[in-house]
Amino acid sequence: MRVLAYGTAPPLDAHHVQLFLLQLGVLLLLALCMGRLAVRCGLPAVVGELTTGILLGPSVFGAVAPELAERLLPAQADQAHLLDAVAQLAVVMFVGVAGAHMDLGMLRRRRGVIVKVSLGGLLIPMILGVAAGFLVPRALLGDSAERPVFALFLGVALSVSAIPVIAKTLSDMRLMHRNVGQLTLASAAVSDAVGWFLLSLVSTMAIGTLDAAEAALAVLSLAGFVVAMLFVGRPLVRWVMQRVNRAGDPGPAAAVAAIVILLGASAGQALELEAVFGAFVAGLLVASTVDRRLLAPLHSVTLAVFAPLFLATAGLRIDLTALADPAVLLAGIVVLLLATLGKFAGAYLGARAGRLSRWEGIAIGAGLNARGAVEIVVASVGLRLEILTTAAYTVVVLIAVATSVMAPPLLRWATGRIEQSADELLREAETAPAVLSAARPDEKEG
């Protein structure tokens, strides 16, 4: 088959372009309005922004005005892929920028705590999910799924967190400078790296091709990626940033940071570790080499445009009407309770084992409990591989939405009982002008 070069590929027709721009404008407008409404209700903007996609998707808009919904958001793959591409860019940039705001010194000092929280938050919900997978009705299993594979898949689904939603929640609540915020995000990155690795193994099991060689190759890919980023990527990024920083101009520094994040995301995707993990690691490289104040332009665009667009598009494929089936609803409630209990208990026990206070353990557990769009991605993989039925897919999506909504109030409640340290106050003063913590004027302190 003859492959056309990019320059000879036919351009998008005028209708596709016009509709795509309209979709972006409507999504961003409604995300802004819903975010402001959430703030006025005492919730972080992330709750309203995530709700935007649900309202515009088949759950509400598609059910109330199906013809109008089809005109605005047609089901054609080529049109949907335009939005998907923007959403992917948005989530990659936001996760990378969140990584660039990590305090690497504090993380090195508290690495023992991060490992304990990550393991607890990963293992306990996974065990509960596997157990539930052996007990749920057969009707929830996909046509080609065997019970052990389904159980392992459900365990992985219950163990993941959502770095993008966690980062946005922490930003909205002005918690990125707090120790609990940094520890939560770092723990989510570690557990998610393991989670994506396990998902790849379970997916391979589902199609019956997993062997020892493939499992070993997956482990080597993960280890090799981290080593390459540390020993090759870090010196290279430092060398480039040193030359960019001499001018003191935020424009080039922000552009270089964006390039590093995009290339890191591409490398992660190429190794089947997921683009968001690669973007987060790349953001950590940026954090170790550049003055955060020079990243202010990138931060502003990411917070104001990319993050709301990602959260809005994440909800477009969610169809909550399937929960009208009592059996599906009951199964969803039970699995939701197991997912929430497992993540809270695991993270709390890990935090306490790391000698954190009770309230810090509760705050970290609340933050890690947010599953967000990552859970939806996992559910989509299960549906595509016929591990899950449509009903089971809806149950997993219910977990994604419910945990993302319940995380902010619990975080606010717990962090309100934790006094800020001198290091946290200094970190807040350094990053305030730059902005991951620059919330809206009428938003209360988290």
C-alpha positions in Angstrom: 0.0 0.0 0.0 1.3 3.4 -0.9 1.7 5.8 2.0 1.2 9.5 1.3 3.7 12.0 2.8 2.3 14.4 5.3 2.5 17.3 2.8 0.5 15.5 0.2 -2.3 14.4 2.6 -5.6 16.1 1.9 -6.4 19.0 4.3 -9.4 19.0 6.6 -12.5 20.3 4.9 -14.1 23.6 6.1 -17.0 21.9 7.9 -14.7 19.8 10.0 -12.6 22.8 11.0 -15.6 24.9 11.8 -17.2 22.2 13.9 -14.0 21.5 15.7 -13.5 25.1 16.7 -17.1 25.4 17.8 -16.6 22.2 20.0 -13.5 23.7 21.6 -15.3 27.0 22.3 -18.4 25.4 23.7 -16.4 23.0 25.9 -14.1 25.7 27.3 -17.0 28.1 27.9 -19.1 25.5 29.8 -16.1 24.2 31.7 -15.3 27.8 32.8 -18.9 28.4 33.9 -19.3 25.0 35.6 -15.9 25.6 37.3 -17.0 28.9 38.7 -20.3 27.4 39.8 -18.5 24.7 41.7 -16.3 27.3 43.4 -19.3 29.2 44.5 -20.7 26.0 46.0 -17.6 25.5 48.0 -16.0 22.9 45.7 -12.8 23.1 43.6 -13.3 24.0 40.0 -12.2 20.5 38.9 -15.6 19.1 40.0 -17.5 21.5 37.7 -15.1 21.0 34.8 -15.4 17.2 35.0 -19.2 17.5 35.1 -19.2 19.6 31.9 -18.4 16.5 29.7 -21.1 14.4 31.5 -23.7 17.1 30.8 -22.7 17.4 27.1 -22.4 13.6 26.7 -25.0 10.9 26.2 -26.0 11.0 29.9 -27.8 14.4 29.7 -27.6 16.4 26.4 -27.6 13.3 24.3 -30.7 12.0 26.0 -32.6 15.3 26.2 -31.8 16.7 22.7 -30.3 13.8 20.6 -30.5 15.6 17.3 -28.8 18.7 18.5 -26.2 16.7 20.4 -25.4 14.8 17.1 -24.9 18.1 15.3 -22.5 19.4 17.9 -20.7 16.2 18.8 -21.2 13.8 15.8 -20.2 10.2 16.3 -17.9 10.2 13.2 -14.4 8.9 14.1 -12.5 11.6 12.2 -14.3 14.4 14.0 -14.0 12.8 17.4 -10.3 12.1 16.9 -9.7 15.9 16.6 -11.1 16.4 20.1 -9.2 13.3 21.3 -5.9 14.8 20.1 -6.5 18.1 21.9 -7.5 16.2 25.1 -4.3 14.2 24.8 -2.2 17.3 24.4 -4.0 18.9 27.3 -3.5 16.1 29.7 0.2 15.6 28.8 1.0 19.3 29.3 -0.9 19.5 32.6 0.7 16.4 34.1 4.1 17.6 32.9 3.6 21.1 34.4 2.5 19.4 37.7 5.7 17.4 37.7 7.7 20.6 37.1 6.3 22.0 40.4 7.5 19.1 42.5 10.0 19.8 45.3 12.6 17.2 44.5 14.6 17.8 47.7 11.5 17.1 49.9 10.7 14.0 47.8 14.2 12.6 48.2 14.0 13.1 52.0 10.6 11.5 52.1 11.2 8.7 49.6 10.5 6.0 52.2 7.1 7.5 52.9 6.3 7.7 49.2 7.2 4.0 48.7 5.0 2.9 51.7 2.0 5.0 50.6 2.3 3.8 47.0 2.5 0.2 48.0 -0.4 0.5 50.5 -2.5 2.4 48.0 -1.8 -0.1 45.3 -1.9 -3.5 47.0 -5.0 -3.2 49.3 -7.5 -2.0 46.7 -6.0 -4.5 44.2 -6.6 -7.4 46.6 -10.2 -6.3 47.3 -10.7 -5.9 43.5 -9.5 -9.3 42.7 -11.6 -10.8 45.5 -14.7 -8.9 44.1 -13.9 -10.2 40.6 -14.4 -13.8 41.7 -17.7 -12.9 43.4 -19.6 -10.6 41.0 -22.3 -12.1 38.7 -21.2 -13.8 35.5 -23.3 -11.3 33.6 -20.6 -8.6 34.2 -17.9 -10.7 32.5 -17.2 -10.1 28.8 -17.9 -12.7 26.3 -14.2 -13.8 25.9 -13.2 -13.2 29.6 -12.2 -15.9 31.9 -12.9 -15.4 35.6 -9.2 -15.1 36.7 -8.4 -12.6 34.0 -11.5 -10.6 34.9 -10.6 -10.6 38.6 -7.1 -9.4 37.9 -8.4 -6.7 35.6 -10.8 -5.5 38.2 -8.0 -5.5 40.8 -5.9 -3.2 38.5 -8.9 -1.0 37.8 -9.5 -0.4 41.5 -5.8 0.2 42.3 -5.1 3.1 39.9 -5.3 6.8 40.7 -5.6 9.7 38.3 -2.5 12.0 38.2 -4.2 14.7 36.1 -7.3 14.9 38.3 -5.3 14.8 41.5 -3.0 17.6 40.1 -5.9 19.8 39.1 -7.6 19.2 42.4 -4.5 20.2 44.4 -4.0 23.2 42.1 -7.6 24.4 42.6 -7.3 24.0 46.4 -3.8 25.7 46.6 -2.2 22.6 47.9 0.6 22.0 45.4 3.1 23.7 47.8 1.9 21.6 50.8 3.9 18.4 51.8 0.7 16.3 51.6 0.1 17.6 48.1 3.6 16.8 46.9 3.6 13.4 48.6 0.1 12.6 47.1 1.2 13.4 43.6 4.5 11.5 43.8 2.8 8.5 45.3 0.2 8.6 42.5 3.0 8.6 39.9 4.7 5.6 41.4 1.5 3.5 41.9 0.2 4.5 38.4 3.5 3.4 36.8 3.1 0.0 38.4 -0.6 0.0 37.5 0.0 0.7 33.8 2.6 -2.1 33.8 0.1 -4.5 35.4 -2.6 -3.4 33.0 -0.3 -4.3 30.0 0.3 -7.7 31.5 -3.5 -8.4 32.1 -4.3 -7.1 28.6 -1.8 -9.5 27.1 -3.3 -12.3 29.2 -6.7 -11.5 27.9 -5.6 -12.2 24.3 -3.7 -15.3 25.4 -0.2 -14.3 24.3 1.6 -13.6 27.6 4.8 -15.4 28.2 7.9 -15.0 30.4 9.8 -13.2 27.7 7.1 -10.5 27.2 6.7 -10.0 31.0 10.5 -9.6 31.3 10.5 -7.1 28.4 7.8 -5.0 30.1 9.9 -4.8 33.3 13.0 -3.9 31.3 11.1 -1.2 29.4 9.9 0.5 32.7 13.4 0.3 34.3 15.2 1.4 31.1 12.9 4.4 30.7 13.6 5.7 34.2 17.3 5.1 34.0 17.5 6.8 30.6 15.6 9.8 31.8 17.8 10.0 34.9 21.3 9.5 33.4 20.8 10.8 29.8 17.7 13.1 29.9 18.5 15.0 33.1 22.1 16.1 32.1 20.8 17.1 28.6 17.9 19.1 29.9 20.1 20.8 32.5 22.6 21.7 29.7 19.9 23.2 27.6 18.2 25.0 30.5 21.4 26.6 31.7 21.8 28.3 28.3 18.2 29.4 28.2 18.2 30.6 31.8 21.0 33.1 31.1 18.7 35.4 29.2 16.1 35.4 32.0 13.4 35.5 29.4 10.4 33.3 30.4 9.4 32.7 26.7 12.3 30.4 25.6 12.4 28.6 29.0 8.6 27.8 28.8 9.0 26.6 25.2 11.9 24.3 26.1 10.0 22.9 29.0 7.0 22.2 26.8 9.3 20.4 24.3 10.8 18.3 27.1 7.4 17.3 28.3 6.1 16.4 24.9 9.2 14.3 24.1 9.0 12.5 27.4 5.3 11.7 26.8 6.1 10.4 23.4 8.9 8.1 24.8 6.5 6.8 27.5 3.8 6.1 24.9 6.4 4.3 22.7 7.3 2.0 25.5 3.6 1.3 26.3 4.0 3.0 29.7 1.4 5.7 28.8 2.1 9.2 27.8 1.0 10.8 31.1 3.7 8.8 33.0 6.4 9.9 30.5 5.2 13.5 30.8 5.3 13.5 34.6 8.9 12.1 34.6 9.9 14.8 32.1 8.3 17.4 34.3 10.5 16.2 37.1 13.5 16.8 34.9 12.4 20.3 34.3 11.8 20.9 38.0 15.5 20.0 38.7 16.9 22.4 36.1 14.8 25.6 35.7 13.6 28.5 37.9 9.9 28.0 38.2 9.2 31.7 37.7 10.4 31.3 34.1 7.6 28.8 33.5 4.8 31.2 34.4 3.6 31.6 30.8 3.3 27.9 30.3 1.6 27.5 33.7 -1.0 30.1 32.9 -2.0 28.6 29.6 -2.0 25.1 31.0 -4.3 26.0 34.0 -6.6 28.3 32.1 -7.1 26.4 28.9 -5.5 22.9 28.8 -6.7 21.6 32.1 -10.4 22.6 31.7 -10.5 21.2 28.2 -9.1 17.9 29.2 -11.5 17.4 32.1 -14.5 18.5 29.9 -13.6 16.1 27.1 -13.0 13.2 29.6 -16.7 13.1 30.4 -18.0 13.1 26.9 -18.1 9.3 26.6 -19.6 8.6 30.0 -23.2 7.3 29.8 -24.7 7.0 33.2 -28.1 5.9 31.9 -27.0 2.3 32.2 -27.2 2.7 36.0 -30.9 2.6 35.7 -30.6 -1.2 35.8 -30.9 -2.1 39.6 -28.4 -5.0 39.3 -25.8 -2.8 37.7 -26.4 0.0 40.2 -26.1 -2.4 43.2 -22.9 -3.9 41.8 -21.6 -0.4 41.1 -22.2 0.7 44.7 -20.5 -2.4 46.2 -17.4 -2.0 44.0 -17.3 1.7 44.6 -17.3 1.1 48.4 -14.5 -1.5 48.0 -12.5 0.9 45.8 -12.8 3.8 48.2 -12.2 1.8 51.3 -9.2 0.0 49.8 -7.5 3.2 48.6 -8.1 5.1 51.8 -7.0 2.2 54.0 -3.9 1.5 51.9 -2.7 5.1 51.7 -3.6 5.8 55.3 -1.7 2.7 56.6 1.3 3.5 54.4 1.3 7.2 55.6 1.2 6.1 59.2 3.9 3.5 58.6 6.0 6.4 57.2 5.4 8.3 60.5 3.0 10.9 59.1 0.2 12.2 61.3 -3.4 10.9 61.2 -4.7 13.9 59.3 -1.9 13.7 56.8 -2.7 10.1 56.2 -6.4 10.9 55.7 -5.5 13.8 53.3 -3.2 11.6 51.2 -5.9 8.9 51.1 -8.5 11.4 49.9 -6.2 12.7 47.2 -5.2 9.2 45.9 -8.8 8.1 45.8 -9.6 10.3 42.8 -9.6 7.9 39.8 -10.8 10.4 37.1 -10.2 9.9 33.4 -7.4 7.3 34.1 -10.1 4.9 35.3 -12.2 5.6 32.2 -9.2 4.7 30.1 -8.7 1.5 32.0 -12.4 0.7 31.5 -12.2 1.4 27.8 -9.3 -1.1 27.5 -11.4 -3.7 29.3 -14.4 -3.1 27.0 -12.3 -3.2 23.9 -10.7 -6.5 24.9 -14.1 -7.9 25.9 -13.0 -8.4 29.5 -15.9 -6.2 30.6 -19.5 -6.0 29.4 -21.2 -2.6 28.9 -22.7 -2.9 32.4 -19.3 -3.7 34.0 -17.8 -0.8 32.0 -20.5 1.5 33.4 -19.7 0.3 37.0 -16.0 1.2 36.5 -16.9 4.6 35.1 -19.1 5.2 38.1 -16.1 4.7 40.3 -14.1 7.2 38.2 -16.8 10.0 38.5 -17.8 9.4 42.1 -14.2 9.2 43.5 -13.2 12.4 41.6 -16.1 14.3 43.1 -15.7 13.0 46.7 -11.9 13.7 46.9 -12.0 17.6 47.1 -14.3 17.9 50.1 -12.4 15.3 52.1 -9.1 16.9 51.2 -10.3 20.3 52.4 -11.6 18.8 55.6 -8.3 17.0 56.4 -5.8 19.6 55.3 -7.6 22.2 57.3 -6.4 20.4 60.4 -2.7 20.3 59.3 -0.5 23.3 60.2 1.8 24.6 57.5 5.5 24.2 58.1 8.1 26.8 57.4 9.2 24.9 54.3 5.7 24.9 52.9 5.3 28.7 53.5 8.6 29.3 51.7 7.6 27.0 48.8 4.3 28.8 48.5 6.0 32.2 48.4 8.4 31.0 45.6 5.6 29.5 43.4 2.7 31.9 44.0 3.6 34.3 41.2 4.1 31.4 38.8 0.9 29.8 39.4 -0.1 26.3 39.8 -1.5 27.6 43.0 -2.9 30.8 41.6 -6.6 30.0 42.2 -9.4 32.3 41.3 -10.0 35.4 43.5 -13.2 34.2 45.0 -11.9 30.7 45.7 -11.2 30.0 49.3 -8.0 28.6 50.7 -7.9 24.8 50.7 
